Amino acid sequence: MANENEGGVFSDLFIAVGALVQNVADTLLSGVASASSLVQSCATLCVSIVTNTANTAIQIIEGVSTAVSTAITPKK
């Protein structure tokens, strides 16, 4: 009878420890997923900024090129 009680106590203890370990693992995985999402958002933002900057630079170059071409084209 004493062995059955001890087995029950140890069984409950193992279940409790297992649940705690599972909760810690779930929390860590959730944190990793959140960090990954944040990194992806920052990467997307950086790509967007670089793309917009490149497009703006191209528009400025095209504007300057057009202005120079217009300035050096002989007037009729």
PDB file of N, H, CA, C and O in Angstrom:
ATOM      1  N   MET A   1       0.819  -1.185   0.000  1.00  0.00           N
ATOM      2  CA  MET A   1       0.000   0.000   0.000  1.00  0.00           C
ATOM      3  C   MET A   1       0.870   1.258   0.000  1.00  0.00           C
ATOM      4  O   MET A   1       0.574   2.229  -0.697  1.00  0.00           O
ATOM      5  N   ALA A   2       1.944   1.228   0.790  1.00  0.00           N
ATOM      6  H   ALA A   2       2.185   0.440   1.356  1.00  0.00           H
ATOM      7  CA  ALA A   2       2.832   2.387   0.839  1.00  0.00           C
ATOM      8  C   ALA A   2       3.461   2.619  -0.523  1.00  0.00           C
ATOM      9  O   ALA A   2       3.660   3.764  -0.929  1.00  0.00           O
ATOM     10  N   ASN A   3       3.777   1.545  -1.230  1.00  0.00           N
ATOM     11  H   ASN A   3       3.616   0.615  -0.901  1.00  0.00           H
ATOM     12  CA  ASN A   3       4.370   1.692  -2.553  1.00  0.00           C
ATOM     13  C   ASN A   3       3.392   2.349  -3.528  1.00  0.00           C
ATOM     14  O   ASN A   3       3.798   3.139  -4.380  1.00  0.00           O
ATOM     15  N   GLU A   4       2.123   2.027  -3.403  1.00  0.00           N
ATOM     16  H   GLU A   4       1.793   1.385  -2.710  1.00  0.00           H
ATOM     17  CA  GLU A   4       1.128   2.633  -4.291  1.00  0.00           C
ATOM     18  C   GLU A   4       1.032   4.135  -4.048  1.00  0.00           C
ATOM     19  O   GLU A   4       0.932   4.912  -4.997  1.00  0.00           O
ATOM     20  N   ASN A   5       1.063   4.551  -2.769  1.00  0.00           N
ATOM     21  H   ASN A   5       1.145   3.919  -1.998  1.00  0.00           H
ATOM     22  CA  ASN A   5       0.998   5.983  -2.450  1.00  0.00           C
ATOM     23  C   ASN A   5       2.239   6.707  -2.960  1.00  0.00           C
ATOM     24  O   ASN A   5       2.156   7.794  -3.531  1.00  0.00           O
ATOM     25  N   GLU A   6       3.399   6.073  -2.738  1.00  0.00           N
ATOM     26  H   GLU A   6       3.467   5.189  -2.274  1.00  0.00           H
ATOM     27  CA  GLU A   6       4.634   6.695  -3.218  1.00  0.00           C
ATOM     28  C   GLU A   6       4.620   6.806  -4.733  1.00  0.00           C
ATOM     29  O   GLU A   6       5.029   7.821  -5.296  1.00  0.00           O
ATOM     30  N   GLY A   7       4.144   5.744  -5.394  1.00  0.00           N
ATOM     31  H   GLY A   7       3.812   4.919  -4.937  1.00  0.00           H
ATOM     32  CA  GLY A   7       4.059   5.790  -6.843  1.00  0.00           C
ATOM     33  C   GLY A   7       3.136   6.912  -7.289  1.00  0.00           C
ATOM     34  O   GLY A   7       3.419   7.595  -8.274  1.00  0.00           O
ATOM     35  N   GLY A   8       2.039   7.106  -6.575  1.00  0.00           N
ATOM     36  H   GLY A   8       1.810   6.552  -5.776  1.00  0.00           H
ATOM     37  CA  GLY A   8       1.103   8.174  -6.911  1.00  0.00           C
ATOM     38  C   GLY A   8       1.727   9.542  -6.710  1.00  0.00           C
ATOM     39  O   GLY A   8       1.558  10.437  -7.539  1.00  0.00           O
ATOM     40  N   VAL A   9       2.447   9.704  -5.613  1.00  0.00           N
ATOM     41  H   VAL A   9       2.584   8.978  -4.940  1.00  0.00           H
ATOM     42  CA  VAL A   9       3.096  10.980  -5.322  1.00  0.00           C
ATOM     43  C   VAL A   9       4.163  11.273  -6.363  1.00  0.00           C
ATOM     44  O   VAL A   9       4.229  12.380  -6.897  1.00  0.00           O
ATOM     45  N   PHE A  10       4.995  10.286  -6.650  1.00  0.00           N
ATOM     46  H   PHE A  10       4.942   9.387  -6.216  1.00  0.00           H
ATOM     47  CA  PHE A  10       6.034  10.492  -7.654  1.00  0.00           C
ATOM     48  C   PHE A  10       5.431  10.728  -9.036  1.00  0.00           C
ATOM     49  O   PHE A  10       5.932  11.540  -9.814  1.00  0.00           O
ATOM     50  N   SER A  11       4.372  10.024  -9.321  1.00  0.00           N
ATOM     51  H   SER A  11       3.965   9.364  -8.688  1.00  0.00           H
ATOM     52  CA  SER A  11       3.697  10.212 -10.599  1.00  0.00           C
ATOM     53  C   SER A  11       3.176  11.636 -10.717  1.00  0.00           C
ATOM     54  O   SER A  11       3.346  12.278 -11.754  1.00  0.00           O
ATOM     55  N   ASP A  12       2.533  12.139  -9.646  1.00  0.00           N
ATOM     56  H   ASP A  12       2.395  11.617  -8.804  1.00  0.00           H
ATOM     57  CA  ASP A  12       2.036  13.523  -9.648  1.00  0.00           C
ATOM     58  C   ASP A  12       3.186  14.513  -9.785  1.00  0.00           C
ATOM     59  O   ASP A  12       3.072  15.515 -10.491  1.00  0.00           O
ATOM     60  N   LEU A  13       4.295  14.225  -9.104  1.00  0.00           N
ATOM     61  H   LEU A  13       4.388  13.412  -8.530  1.00  0.00           H
ATOM     62  CA  LEU A  13       5.464  15.099  -9.172  1.00  0.00           C
ATOM     63  C   LEU A  13       6.030  15.140 -10.590  1.00  0.00           C
ATOM     64  O   LEU A  13       6.338  16.213 -11.108  1.00  0.00           O
ATOM     65  N   PHE A  14       6.165  13.970 -11.215  1.00  0.00           N
ATOM     66  H   PHE A  14       5.914  13.098 -10.794  1.00  0.00           H
ATOM     67  CA  PHE A  14       6.674  13.930 -12.585  1.00  0.00           C
ATOM     68  C   PHE A  14       5.743  14.661 -13.545  1.00  0.00           C
ATOM     69  O   PHE A  14       6.199  15.359 -14.451  1.00  0.00           O
ATOM     70  N   ILE A  15       4.444  14.500 -13.345  1.00  0.00           N
ATOM     71  H   ILE A  15       4.073  13.933 -12.609  1.00  0.00           H
ATOM     72  CA  ILE A  15       3.474  15.195 -14.204  1.00  0.00           C
ATOM     73  C   ILE A  15       3.591  16.704 -14.014  1.00  0.00           C
ATOM     74  O   ILE A  15       3.565  17.453 -14.990  1.00  0.00           O
ATOM     75  N   ALA A  16       3.719  17.156 -12.767  1.00  0.00           N
ATOM     76  H   ALA A  16       3.740  16.547 -11.974  1.00  0.00           H
ATOM     77  CA  ALA A  16       3.839  18.592 -12.492  1.00  0.00           C
ATOM     78  C   ALA A  16       5.115  19.166 -13.092  1.00  0.00           C
ATOM     79  O   ALA A  16       5.098  20.237 -13.698  1.00  0.00           O
ATOM     80  N   VAL A  17       6.232  18.441 -12.918  1.00  0.00           N
ATOM     81  H   VAL A  17       6.246  17.571 -12.426  1.00  0.00           H
ATOM     82  CA  VAL A  17       7.510  18.902 -13.475  1.00  0.00           C
ATOM     83  C   VAL A  17       7.438  18.897 -15.001  1.00  0.00           C
ATOM     84  O   VAL A  17       7.929  19.818 -15.654  1.00  0.00           O
ATOM     85  N   GLY A  18       6.826  17.863 -15.561  1.00  0.00           N
ATOM     86  H   GLY A  18       6.427  17.115 -15.030  1.00  0.00           H
ATOM     87  CA  GLY A  18       6.675  17.791 -17.018  1.00  0.00           C
ATOM     88  C   GLY A  18       5.858  18.949 -17.555  1.00  0.00           C
ATOM     89  O   GLY A  18       6.188  19.521 -18.594  1.00  0.00           O
ATOM     90  N   ALA A  19       4.780  19.298 -16.840  1.00  0.00           N
ATOM     91  H   ALA A  19       4.512  18.834 -15.996  1.00  0.00           H
ATOM     92  CA  ALA A  19       3.946  20.433 -17.269  1.00  0.00           C
ATOM     93  C   ALA A  19       4.732  21.730 -17.188  1.00  0.00           C
ATOM     94  O   ALA A  19       4.613  22.581 -18.070  1.00  0.00           O
ATOM     95  N   LEU A  20       5.537  21.893 -16.139  1.00  0.00           N
ATOM     96  H   LEU A  20       5.633  21.202 -15.422  1.00  0.00           H
ATOM     97  CA  LEU A  20       6.361  23.096 -15.990  1.00  0.00           C
ATOM     98  C   LEU A  20       7.378  23.201 -17.125  1.00  0.00           C
ATOM     99  O   LEU A  20       7.551  24.267 -17.716  1.00  0.00           O
ATOM    100  N   VAL A  21       8.044  22.097 -17.420  1.00  0.00           N
ATOM    101  H   VAL A  21       7.904  21.232 -16.940  1.00  0.00           H
ATOM    102  CA  VAL A  21       9.034  22.080 -18.506  1.00  0.00           C
ATOM    103  C   VAL A  21       8.350  22.399 -19.841  1.00  0.00           C
ATOM    104  O   VAL A  21       8.890  23.149 -20.654  1.00  0.00           O
ATOM    105  N   GLN A  22       7.172  21.832 -20.059  1.00  0.00           N
ATOM    106  H   GLN A  22       6.733  21.223 -19.399  1.00  0.00           H
ATOM    107  CA  GLN A  22       6.441  22.109 -21.299  1.00  0.00           C
ATOM    108  C   GLN A  22       6.056  23.579 -21.398  1.00  0.00           C
ATOM    109  O   GLN A  22       6.154  24.177 -22.470  1.00  0.00           O
ATOM    110  N   ASN A  23       5.617  24.168 -20.277  1.00  0.00           N
ATOM    111  H   ASN A  23       5.538  23.682 -19.407  1.00  0.00           H
ATOM    112  CA  ASN A  23       5.258  25.592 -20.285  1.00  0.00           C
ATOM    113  C   ASN A  23       6.474  26.475 -20.577  1.00  0.00           C
ATOM    114  O   ASN A  23       6.376  27.455 -21.315  1.00  0.00           O
ATOM    115  N   VAL A  24       7.604  26.124 -19.999  1.00  0.00           N
ATOM    116  H   VAL A  24       7.684  25.328 -19.399  1.00  0.00           H
ATOM    117  CA  VAL A  24       8.840  26.885 -20.255  1.00  0.00           C
ATOM    118  C   VAL A  24       9.221  26.763 -21.726  1.00  0.00           C
ATOM    119  O   VAL A  24       9.573  27.756 -22.362  1.00  0.00           O
ATOM    120  N   ALA A  25       9.153  25.549 -22.267  1.00  0.00           N
ATOM    121  H   ALA A  25       8.867  24.742 -21.750  1.00  0.00           H
ATOM    122  CA  ALA A  25       9.488  25.341 -23.679  1.00  0.00           C
ATOM    123  C   ALA A  25       8.538  26.110 -24.586  1.00  0.00           C
ATOM    124  O   ALA A  25       8.973  26.722 -25.562  1.00  0.00           O
ATOM    125  N   ASP A  26       7.240  26.084 -24.271  1.00  0.00           N
ATOM    126  H   ASP A  26       6.887  25.587 -23.478  1.00  0.00           H
ATOM    127  CA  ASP A  26       6.262  26.832 -25.073  1.00  0.00           C
ATOM    128  C   ASP A  26       6.537  28.322 -25.026  1.00  0.00           C
ATOM    129  O   ASP A  26       6.435  29.011 -26.041  1.00  0.00           O
ATOM    130  N   THR A  27       6.888  28.826 -23.839  1.00  0.00           N
ATOM    131  H   THR A  27       6.971  28.267 -23.014  1.00  0.00           H
ATOM    132  CA  THR A  27       7.186  30.252 -23.685  1.00  0.00           C
ATOM    133  C   THR A  27       8.422  30.630 -24.493  1.00  0.00           C
ATOM    134  O   THR A  27       8.440  31.667 -25.157  1.00  0.00           O
ATOM    135  N   LEU A  28       9.453  29.792 -24.438  1.00  0.00           N
ATOM    136  H   LEU A  28       9.438  28.950 -23.899  1.00  0.00           H
ATOM    137  CA  LEU A  28      10.674  30.074 -25.203  1.00  0.00           C
ATOM    138  C   LEU A  28      10.401  30.054 -26.701  1.00  0.00           C
ATOM    139  O   LEU A  28      10.880  30.922 -27.431  1.00  0.00           O
ATOM    140  N   LEU A  29       9.633  29.065 -27.165  1.00  0.00           N
ATOM    141  H   LEU A  29       9.244  28.360 -26.572  1.00  0.00           H
ATOM    142  CA  LEU A  29       9.305  28.993 -28.590  1.00  0.00           C
ATOM    143  C   LEU A  29       8.487  30.190 -29.025  1.00  0.00           C
ATOM    144  O   LEU A  29       8.679  30.714 -30.122  1.00  0.00           O
ATOM    145  N   SER A  30       7.569  30.627 -28.163  1.00  0.00           N
ATOM    146  H   SER A  30       7.413  30.201 -27.272  1.00  0.00           H
ATOM    147  CA  SER A  30       6.766  31.805 -28.472  1.00  0.00           C
ATOM    148  C   SER A  30       7.657  33.035 -28.581  1.00  0.00           C
ATOM    149  O   SER A  30       7.469  33.872 -29.465  1.00  0.00           O
ATOM    150  N   GLY A  31       8.635  33.142 -27.672  1.00  0.00           N
ATOM    151  H   GLY A  31       8.788  32.463 -26.954  1.00  0.00           H
ATOM    152  CA  GLY A  31       9.580  34.263 -27.715  1.00  0.00           C
ATOM    153  C   GLY A  31      10.416  34.239 -28.980  1.00  0.00           C
ATOM    154  O   GLY A  31      10.672  35.282 -29.582  1.00  0.00           O
ATOM    155  N   VAL A  32      10.841  33.050 -29.385  1.00  0.00           N
ATOM    156  H   VAL A  32      10.633  32.202 -28.896  1.00  0.00           H
ATOM    157  CA  VAL A  32      11.625  32.923 -30.622  1.00  0.00           C
ATOM    158  C   VAL A  32      10.776  33.319 -31.819  1.00  0.00           C
ATOM    159  O   VAL A  32      11.256  34.001 -32.725  1.00  0.00           O
ATOM    160  N   ALA A  33       9.515  32.895 -31.830  1.00  0.00           N
ATOM    161  H   ALA A  33       9.126  32.341 -31.094  1.00  0.00           H
ATOM    162  CA  ALA A  33       8.619  33.248 -32.932  1.00  0.00           C
ATOM    163  C   ALA A  33       8.407  34.754 -32.975  1.00  0.00           C
ATOM    164  O   ALA A  33       8.387  35.346 -34.055  1.00  0.00           O
ATOM    165  N   SER A  34       8.249  35.381 -31.810  1.00  0.00           N
ATOM    166  H   SER A  34       8.265  34.900 -30.934  1.00  0.00           H
ATOM    167  CA  SER A  34       8.060  36.835 -31.764  1.00  0.00           C
ATOM    168  C   SER A  34       9.317  37.552 -32.250  1.00  0.00           C
ATOM    169  O   SER A  34       9.237  38.515 -33.013  1.00  0.00           O
ATOM    170  N   ALA A  35      10.470  37.078 -31.806  1.00  0.00           N
ATOM    171  H   ALA A  35      10.535  36.296 -31.186  1.00  0.00           H
ATOM    172  CA  ALA A  35      11.731  37.688 -32.235  1.00  0.00           C
ATOM    173  C   ALA A  35      11.910  37.523 -33.735  1.00  0.00           C
ATOM    174  O   ALA A  35      12.354  38.447 -34.417  1.00  0.00           O
ATOM    175  N   SER A  36      11.566  36.351 -34.247  1.00  0.00           N
ATOM    176  H   SER A  36      11.206  35.601 -33.693  1.00  0.00           H
ATOM    177  CA  SER A  36      11.674  36.105 -35.684  1.00  0.00           C
ATOM    178  C   SER A  36      10.749  37.032 -36.462  1.00  0.00           C
ATOM    179  O   SER A  36      11.123  37.570 -37.504  1.00  0.00           O
ATOM    180  N   SER A  37       9.542  37.210 -35.947  1.00  0.00           N
ATOM    181  H   SER A  37       9.238  36.772 -35.100  1.00  0.00           H
ATOM    182  CA  SER A  37       8.583  38.104 -36.598  1.00  0.00           C
ATOM    183  C   SER A  37       9.107  39.534 -36.602  1.00  0.00           C
ATOM    184  O   SER A  37       8.973  40.245 -37.598  1.00  0.00           O
ATOM    185  N   LEU A  38       9.703  39.959 -35.491  1.00  0.00           N
ATOM    186  H   LEU A  38       9.812  39.382 -34.682  1.00  0.00           H
ATOM    187  CA  LEU A  38      10.257  41.307 -35.397  1.00  0.00           C
ATOM    188  C   LEU A  38      11.405  41.488 -36.387  1.00  0.00           C
ATOM    189  O   LEU A  38      11.495  42.518 -37.055  1.00  0.00           O
ATOM    190  N   VAL A  39      12.275  40.494 -36.481  1.00  0.00           N
ATOM    191  H   VAL A  39      12.202  39.657 -35.939  1.00  0.00           H
ATOM    192  CA  VAL A  39      13.403  40.566 -37.418  1.00  0.00           C
ATOM    193  C   VAL A  39      12.892  40.653 -38.853  1.00  0.00           C
ATOM    194  O   VAL A  39      13.408  41.425 -39.662  1.00  0.00           O
ATOM    195  N   GLN A  40      11.864  39.846 -39.160  1.00  0.00           N
ATOM    196  H   GLN A  40      11.445  39.219 -38.503  1.00  0.00           H
ATOM    197  CA  GLN A  40      11.311  39.874 -40.512  1.00  0.00           C
ATOM    198  C   GLN A  40      10.683  41.234 -40.816  1.00  0.00           C
ATOM    199  O   GLN A  40      10.839  41.759 -41.918  1.00  0.00           O
ATOM    200  N   SER A  41       9.973  41.804 -39.840  1.00  0.00           N
ATOM    201  H   SER A  41       9.847  41.378 -38.944  1.00  0.00           H
ATOM    202  CA  SER A  41       9.373  43.124 -40.033  1.00  0.00           C
ATOM    203  C   SER A  41      10.452  44.180 -40.270  1.00  0.00           C
ATOM    204  O   SER A  41      10.310  45.038 -41.141  1.00  0.00           O
ATOM    205  N   CYS A  42      11.527  44.111 -39.491  1.00  0.00           N
ATOM    206  H   CYS A  42      11.643  43.414 -38.784  1.00  0.00           H
ATOM    207  CA  CYS A  42      12.625  45.075 -39.669  1.00  0.00           C
ATOM    208  C   CYS A  42      13.300  44.892 -41.026  1.00  0.00           C
ATOM    209  O   CYS A  42      13.664  45.869 -41.680  1.00  0.00           O
ATOM    210  N   ALA A  43      13.465  43.648 -41.442  1.00  0.00           N
ATOM    211  H   ALA A  43      13.170  42.854 -40.910  1.00  0.00           H
ATOM    212  CA  ALA A  43      14.077  43.382 -42.748  1.00  0.00           C
ATOM    213  C   ALA A  43      13.199  43.924 -43.859  1.00  0.00           C
ATOM    214  O   ALA A  43      13.693  44.527 -44.812  1.00  0.00           O
ATOM    215  N   THR A  44      11.889  43.707 -43.736  1.00  0.00           N
ATOM    216  H   THR A  44      11.487  43.217 -42.962  1.00  0.00           H
ATOM    217  CA  THR A  44      10.954  44.218 -44.744  1.00  0.00           C
ATOM    218  C   THR A  44      11.002  45.737 -44.791  1.00  0.00           C
ATOM    219  O   THR A  44      10.999  46.333 -45.868  1.00  0.00           O
ATOM    220  N   LEU A  45      11.046  46.364 -43.612  1.00  0.00           N
ATOM    221  H   LEU A  45      11.048  45.880 -42.737  1.00  0.00           H
ATOM    222  CA  LEU A  45      11.124  47.826 -43.552  1.00  0.00           C
ATOM    223  C   LEU A  45      12.418  48.319 -44.188  1.00  0.00           C
ATOM    224  O   LEU A  45      12.405  49.295 -44.939  1.00  0.00           O
ATOM    225  N   CYS A  46      13.536  47.653 -43.897  1.00  0.00           N
ATOM    226  H   CYS A  46      13.546  46.860 -43.287  1.00  0.00           H
ATOM    227  CA  CYS A  46      14.823  48.059 -44.475  1.00  0.00           C
ATOM    228  C   CYS A  46      14.803  47.940 -45.997  1.00  0.00           C
ATOM    229  O   CYS A  46      15.277  48.832 -46.701  1.00  0.00           O
ATOM    230  N   VAL A  47      14.253  46.833 -46.503  1.00  0.00           N
ATOM    231  H   VAL A  47      13.868  46.108 -45.931  1.00  0.00           H
ATOM    232  CA  VAL A  47      14.165  46.656 -47.953  1.00  0.00           C
ATOM    233  C   VAL A  47      13.304  47.753 -48.559  1.00  0.00           C
ATOM    234  O   VAL A  47      13.631  48.297 -49.614  1.00  0.00           O
ATOM    235  N   SER A  48      12.211  48.074 -47.896  1.00  0.00           N
ATOM    236  H   SER A  48      11.945  47.633 -47.039  1.00  0.00           H
ATOM    237  CA  SER A  48      11.318  49.123 -48.386  1.00  0.00           C
ATOM    238  C   SER A  48      12.036  50.481 -48.413  1.00  0.00           C
ATOM    239  O   SER A  48      11.912  51.238 -49.375  1.00  0.00           O
ATOM    240  N   ILE A  49      12.777  50.773 -47.358  1.00  0.00           N
ATOM    241  H   ILE A  49      12.878  50.158 -46.576  1.00  0.00           H
ATOM    242  CA  ILE A  49      13.512  52.047 -47.299  1.00  0.00           C
ATOM    243  C   ILE A  49      14.571  52.106 -48.399  1.00  0.00           C
ATOM    244  O   ILE A  49      14.702  53.120 -49.083  1.00  0.00           O
ATOM    245  N   VAL A  50      15.318  51.030 -48.567  1.00  0.00           N
ATOM    246  H   VAL A  50      15.212  50.205 -48.011  1.00  0.00           H
ATOM    247  CA  VAL A  50      16.369  50.998 -49.592  1.00  0.00           C
ATOM    248  C   VAL A  50      15.743  51.138 -50.982  1.00  0.00           C
ATOM    249  O   VAL A  50      16.248  51.881 -51.824  1.00  0.00           O
ATOM    250  N   THR A  51      14.649  50.425 -51.213  1.00  0.00           N
ATOM    251  H   THR A  51      14.239  49.822 -50.528  1.00  0.00           H
ATOM    252  CA  THR A  51      13.978  50.495 -52.517  1.00  0.00           C
ATOM    253  C   THR A  51      13.460  51.900 -52.786  1.00  0.00           C
ATOM    254  O   THR A  51      13.651  52.437 -53.877  1.00  0.00           O
ATOM    255  N   ASN A  52      12.802  52.497 -51.791  1.00  0.00           N
ATOM    256  H   ASN A  52      12.647  52.060 -50.905  1.00  0.00           H
ATOM    257  CA  ASN A  52      12.283  53.850 -51.968  1.00  0.00           C
ATOM    258  C   ASN A  52      13.411  54.855 -52.166  1.00  0.00           C
ATOM    259  O   ASN A  52      13.288  55.780 -52.969  1.00  0.00           O
ATOM    260  N   THR A  53      14.502  54.676 -51.441  1.00  0.00           N
ATOM    261  H   THR A  53      14.602  53.925 -50.788  1.00  0.00           H
ATOM    262  CA  THR A  53      15.652  55.572 -51.601  1.00  0.00           C
ATOM    263  C   THR A  53      16.240  55.433 -53.001  1.00  0.00           C
ATOM    264  O   THR A  53      16.575  56.429 -53.642  1.00  0.00           O
ATOM    265  N   ALA A  54      16.363  54.198 -53.470  1.00  0.00           N
ATOM    266  H   ALA A  54      16.090  53.389 -52.950  1.00  0.00           H
ATOM    267  CA  ALA A  54      16.898  53.963 -54.814  1.00  0.00           C
ATOM    268  C   ALA A  54      15.973  54.572 -55.866  1.00  0.00           C
ATOM    269  O   ALA A  54      16.442  55.195 -56.819  1.00  0.00           O
ATOM    270  N   ASN A  55      14.670  54.395 -55.699  1.00  0.00           N
ATOM    271  H   ASN A  55      14.290  53.889 -54.925  1.00  0.00           H
ATOM    272  CA  ASN A  55      13.721  54.972 -56.660  1.00  0.00           C
ATOM    273  C   ASN A  55      13.787  56.489 -56.659  1.00  0.00           C
ATOM    274  O   ASN A  55      13.723  57.119 -57.714  1.00  0.00           O
ATOM    275  N   THR A  56      13.915  57.078 -55.473  1.00  0.00           N
ATOM    276  H   THR A  56      13.967  56.566 -54.616  1.00  0.00           H
ATOM    277  CA  THR A  56      14.036  58.544 -55.380  1.00  0.00           C
ATOM    278  C   THR A  56      15.322  59.002 -56.050  1.00  0.00           C
ATOM    279  O   THR A  56      15.322  60.003 -56.767  1.00  0.00           O
ATOM    280  N   ALA A  57      16.415  58.287 -55.826  1.00  0.00           N
ATOM    281  H   ALA A  57      16.415  57.475 -55.243  1.00  0.00           H
ATOM    282  CA  ALA A  57      17.693  58.652 -56.446  1.00  0.00           C
ATOM    283  C   ALA A  57      17.592  58.557 -57.968  1.00  0.00           C
ATOM    284  O   ALA A  57      18.109  59.417 -58.682  1.00  0.00           O
ATOM    285  N   ILE A  58      16.936  57.528 -58.454  1.00  0.00           N
ATOM    286  H   ILE A  58      16.515  56.830 -57.874  1.00  0.00           H
ATOM    287  CA  ILE A  58      16.762  57.382 -59.905  1.00  0.00           C
ATOM    288  C   ILE A  58      15.936  58.536 -60.470  1.00  0.00           C
ATOM    289  O   ILE A  58      16.249  59.074 -61.532  1.00  0.00           O
ATOM    290  N   GLN A  59      14.874  58.912 -59.744  1.00  0.00           N
ATOM    291  H   GLN A  59      14.620  58.475 -58.881  1.00  0.00           H
ATOM    292  CA  GLN A  59      14.047  60.035 -60.210  1.00  0.00           C
ATOM    293  C   GLN A  59      14.841  61.333 -60.219  1.00  0.00           C
ATOM    294  O   GLN A  59      14.691  62.145 -61.132  1.00  0.00           O
ATOM    295  N   ILE A  60      15.682  61.535 -59.217  1.00  0.00           N
ATOM    296  H   ILE A  60      15.804  60.875 -58.475  1.00  0.00           H
ATOM    297  CA  ILE A  60      16.516  62.752 -59.170  1.00  0.00           C
ATOM    298  C   ILE A  60      17.497  62.745 -60.339  1.00  0.00           C
ATOM    299  O   ILE A  60      17.670  63.760 -61.014  1.00  0.00           O
ATOM    300  N   ILE A  61      18.139  61.597 -60.577  1.00  0.00           N
ATOM    301  H   ILE A  61      17.997  60.773 -60.028  1.00  0.00           H
ATOM    302  CA  ILE A  61      19.097  61.499 -61.689  1.00  0.00           C
ATOM    303  C   ILE A  61      18.394  61.756 -63.020  1.00  0.00           C
ATOM    304  O   ILE A  61      18.922  62.464 -63.877  1.00  0.00           O
ATOM    305  N   GLU A  62      17.197  61.178 -63.194  1.00  0.00           N
ATOM    306  H   GLU A  62      16.768  60.602 -62.498  1.00  0.00           H
ATOM    307  CA  GLU A  62      16.442  61.400 -64.432  1.00  0.00           C
ATOM    308  C   GLU A  62      16.078  62.873 -64.576  1.00  0.00           C
ATOM    309  O   GLU A  62      16.160  63.431 -65.671  1.00  0.00           O
ATOM    310  N   GLY A  63      15.673  63.509 -63.467  1.00  0.00           N
ATOM    311  H   GLY A  63      15.606  63.056 -62.577  1.00  0.00           H
ATOM    312  CA  GLY A  63      15.337  64.930 -63.505  1.00  0.00           C
ATOM    313  C   GLY A  63      16.525  65.791 -63.878  1.00  0.00           C
ATOM    314  O   GLY A  63      16.406  66.705 -64.695  1.00  0.00           O
ATOM    315  N   VAL A  64      17.679  65.502 -63.278  1.00  0.00           N
ATOM    316  H   VAL A  64      17.776  64.760 -62.614  1.00  0.00           H
ATOM    317  CA  VAL A  64      18.904  66.264 -63.586  1.00  0.00           C
ATOM    318  C   VAL A  64      19.315  66.015 -65.029  1.00  0.00           C
ATOM    319  O   VAL A  64      19.698  66.945 -65.738  1.00  0.00           O
ATOM    320  N   SER A  65      19.236  64.772 -65.461  1.00  0.00           N
ATOM    321  H   SER A  65      18.924  64.016 -64.886  1.00  0.00           H
ATOM    322  CA  SER A  65      19.593  64.433 -66.835  1.00  0.00           C
ATOM    323  C   SER A  65      18.702  65.177 -67.832  1.00  0.00           C
ATOM    324  O   SER A  65      19.181  65.717 -68.828  1.00  0.00           O
ATOM    325  N   THR A  66      17.405  65.195 -67.547  1.00  0.00           N
ATOM    326  H   THR A  66      17.015  64.756 -66.737  1.00  0.00           H
ATOM    327  CA  THR A  66      16.468  65.911 -68.432  1.00  0.00           C
ATOM    328  C   THR A  66      16.774  67.397 -68.437  1.00  0.00           C
ATOM    329  O   THR A  66      16.747  68.037 -69.488  1.00  0.00           O
ATOM    330  N   ALA A  67      17.064  67.948 -67.265  1.00  0.00           N
ATOM    331  H   ALA A  67      17.086  67.428 -66.411  1.00  0.00           H
ATOM    332  CA  ALA A  67      17.377  69.381 -67.178  1.00  0.00           C
ATOM    333  C   ALA A  67      18.645  69.712 -67.941  1.00  0.00           C
ATOM    334  O   ALA A  67      18.706  70.730 -68.630  1.00  0.00           O
ATOM    335  N   VAL A  68      19.658  68.865 -67.827  1.00  0.00           N
ATOM    336  H   VAL A  68      19.609  68.038 -67.267  1.00  0.00           H
ATOM    337  CA  VAL A  68      20.922  69.103 -68.543  1.00  0.00           C
ATOM    338  C   VAL A  68      20.698  68.980 -70.043  1.00  0.00           C
ATOM    339  O   VAL A  68      21.191  69.797 -70.821  1.00  0.00           O
ATOM    340  N   SER A  69      19.946  67.949 -70.446  1.00  0.00           N
ATOM    341  H   SER A  69      19.546  67.286 -69.814  1.00  0.00           H
ATOM    342  CA  SER A  69      19.671  67.774 -71.879  1.00  0.00           C
ATOM    343  C   SER A  69      18.913  68.967 -72.434  1.00  0.00           C
ATOM    344  O   SER A  69      19.199  69.440 -73.533  1.00  0.00           O
ATOM    345  N   THR A  70      17.954  69.443 -71.673  1.00  0.00           N
ATOM    346  H   THR A  70      17.722  69.058 -70.779  1.00  0.00           H
ATOM    347  CA  THR A  70      17.175  70.608 -72.113  1.00  0.00           C
ATOM    348  C   THR A  70      18.063  71.844 -72.192  1.00  0.00           C
ATOM    349  O   THR A  70      17.928  72.651 -73.111  1.00  0.00           O
ATOM    350  N   ALA A  71      18.957  71.989 -71.243  1.00  0.00           N
ATOM    351  H   ALA A  71      19.067  71.333 -70.496  1.00  0.00           H
ATOM    352  CA  ALA A  71      19.831  73.174 -71.211  1.00  0.00           C
ATOM    353  C   ALA A  71      20.831  73.168 -72.357  1.00  0.00           C
ATOM    354  O   ALA A  71      21.167  74.236 -72.869  1.00  0.00           O
ATOM    355  N   ILE A  72      21.317  72.009 -72.778  1.00  0.00           N
ATOM    356  H   ILE A  72      21.044  71.141 -72.362  1.00  0.00           H
ATOM    357  CA  ILE A  72      22.347  72.002 -73.823  1.00  0.00           C
ATOM    358  C   ILE A  72      21.770  71.808 -75.232  1.00  0.00           C
ATOM    359  O   ILE A  72      22.495  71.902 -76.222  1.00  0.00           O
ATOM    360  N   THR A  73      20.468  71.538 -75.314  1.00  0.00           N
ATOM    361  H   THR A  73      19.879  71.461 -74.510  1.00  0.00           H
ATOM    362  CA  THR A  73      19.850  71.377 -76.621  1.00  0.00           C
ATOM    363  C   THR A  73      19.760  72.763 -77.286  1.00  0.00           C
ATOM    364  O   THR A  73      19.270  73.715 -76.680  1.00  0.00           O
ATOM    365  N   PRO A  74      20.235  72.864 -78.534  1.00  0.00           N
ATOM    366  CA  PRO A  74      20.172  74.173 -79.210  1.00  0.00           C
ATOM    367  C   PRO A  74      18.727  74.648 -79.354  1.00  0.00           C
ATOM    368  O   PRO A  74      17.828  73.878 -79.691  1.00  0.00           O
ATOM    369  N   LYS A  75      18.539  75.898 -79.095  1.00  0.00           N
ATOM    370  H   LYS A  75      19.269  76.523 -78.821  1.00  0.00           H
ATOM    371  CA  LYS A  75      17.203  76.508 -79.224  1.00  0.00           C
ATOM    372  C   LYS A  75      16.968  76.905 -80.666  1.00  0.00           C
ATOM    373  O   LYS A  75      17.885  77.375 -81.339  1.00  0.00           O
ATOM    374  N   LYS A  76      15.753  76.721 -81.146  1.00  0.00           N
ATOM    375  H   LYS A  76      15.009  76.338 -80.599  1.00  0.00           H
ATOM    376  CA  LYS A  76      15.426  77.072 -82.529  1.00  0.00           C
ATOM    377  C   LYS A  76      14.859  78.444 -82.626  1.00  0.00           C
ATOM    378  O   LYS A  76      14.528  78.899 -83.721  1.00  0.00           O
TER     379      LYS A  76
END
